[in-house]
Amino acid sequence: MKFRKLLLCMLAGIFLAGFANIYTYAAEEDQNVTVNTDTTDKTAGTQNDAANTNIVTVPDSTTEDLQKPADAAGTANADTAKEETASADNTTVKEQETKTADTTKKAPVKTKAKKAKAAKAAKAAKAKVTKKATVKATAKYSKADLRLLSALIYCEAGGEAYNGKLAVGIVVMNRVRVSAFPDSVKSVIYQRYQFGPATNGSLSRALAEYDNGKFNSQNEKACVRAAKEALSGARNITIGGKTKKFGSYLYFSGRLRGYTYRLGHHQFK
């Protein structure tokens, strides 16, 4: 019995001691929660007060400082815009100057090309004229034609001035060029009833002198020179410093019916 009572007392003491510890722990937890809650509220309040204090006590200088960067940024943007505009204008000006320079460079090239082309054309024209003149001066004729025409001129105009000799030679060559007469010097000179020396023997005697090398007097040499000029294409004669066109005359004689021009002892038409 005593043992049982002792055991119950011990159990009761242990139970009471545990309950007391549980109550103490719960009380401490409540205090901690309360303290933490107050601390949190105080901290929140302090933070709110600090925030309110920061909001309320922002000085005007801060606003000015905030505005100044904005103004500075605006000014910087404006300056940048001006610089970009100036750069664009400079670029445009440079492009225009470049175009102008290119145009200025191209103009002389075109001018040089035109001048070179004109010079080339002028040179070609000059060469053409020179070529024609050379052809006239060096017209091909045979020694037989020169021999025959020189002898005929001597027989027909041996007593005439040089332009009278040349006029006879031009008439012979005019006949060679037109279709109404034969197309060679020999055929024209020996055509029937045209030139008296070809039938009366005087032409044969002059040719014999030419062949024997005796056709060398001043008068005979002038006949040879007139024959060369007529064979080379001469169609004009000079009288008193004036040029007389003779390319259309086909006849001459001492007595010619219907003549249109008289030179020395000969009449021409």
Buried (B, 14 or more C-beta within 10 A) or exposed (E): EEEEEEEEEEEEEEEEEEEEEEEEEEEEEEEEEEEEEEEEEEEEEEEEEEEEEEEEEEEEEEEEEEEEEEEEEEEEEEEEEEEEEEEEEEEEEEEEEEEEEEEEEEEEEEEEEEEEEEEEEEEEEEEEEEEEEEEEEEEEBEEEBBBBBBBBBBBBBBEBBBBBBBBBBBBBBBBBEEEEBBEBBBEBBBEEEBBEBBEEEBBEEBBEBBEEEEBEEEBBEBBBBBBBBBBBBBBBBEEEEEEBEBEEBBBBBEEBEEBEBEBBEBBBB
